[in-house]
């Protein structure tokens, strides 16, 4: 028997290439790379590794934090505790957001329901479906013949139980936001009734559908699937600019561009420069730029502009013979972190882009002008807003997976 057969089948080899994907919490200079098993039992499945200029194929973000802490002369255990605290803060925020939408169990849910009932009495499906902006529908279950109802909030959130809506409204009362509640009494006063005077629950009596309008689950993406971002998928935006953050001129430049929260941007810039200096970066070589975003709630493309907006620092190495900038930010604990969003030059399409660093990946924003540095651009940036996109995907997700068109 051969040595190979004794040891079992040969594990699938790691491919030599991958794509850089966003990963919050990484130290500056590190990136998260998604790879695909090309053969073996895991062929087609994806996995991630972390790397920087000095270290390759690090298996976990916690190992990255420890490695970077040692190189910075910090205690790895302290750095990991800070990372865990920041991660927990994010989880707590998500739990709070679910709680505020009524999706919570246990004593807190009972407390919220009780707060609502004490003020407005017991809620019912007919009243929910009659609230401004709300709607209800139901489906007859084939297995048992019973009716399953769903209620849809104005923001599209789906509630399958009346007590979830009671909890939603109860949390608003507990948090001093009762003014945000819809007019429950008015909805009760205008309920439809049948000839016998009984209230009609429109969700159960009128809006019976074959399939409930629950937001569809996003289909699993084929890791080998290729999409193309076309020229017509981009729209010019006058709001996106790349501004160089330099000394005394910074305040004037931010003010001229109408940047909201200018003082916060200046404060963050100073703090980031300080932290970079503490890590051994020369103050003279620390080159930062600011990508402007939406001016107000009515700005076209606000969601994408806000996602791209922020401070980017110039990395030491060149990419495609041009400088590349990586987005950096301050955590709630005041630590420096970076994202997987870059400003880089694509030699494939001969244009500047913001988004994925991979040369053949389409940008979330592009600028069709060939200059030495993005801060010198005079042509308007264009943001990714495709006319049509795959069901279950938003425009940002499609752009991240798209390949730049020829």
Order of alpha helices (4+ residues) and beta strands (2+ residues): alpha-beta-beta-beta-alpha-alpha-alpha-alpha-beta-beta-beta-alpha-alpha-alpha-beta-beta-beta-alpha-alpha-beta-alpha-beta-beta-beta-beta-beta-beta-alpha-beta
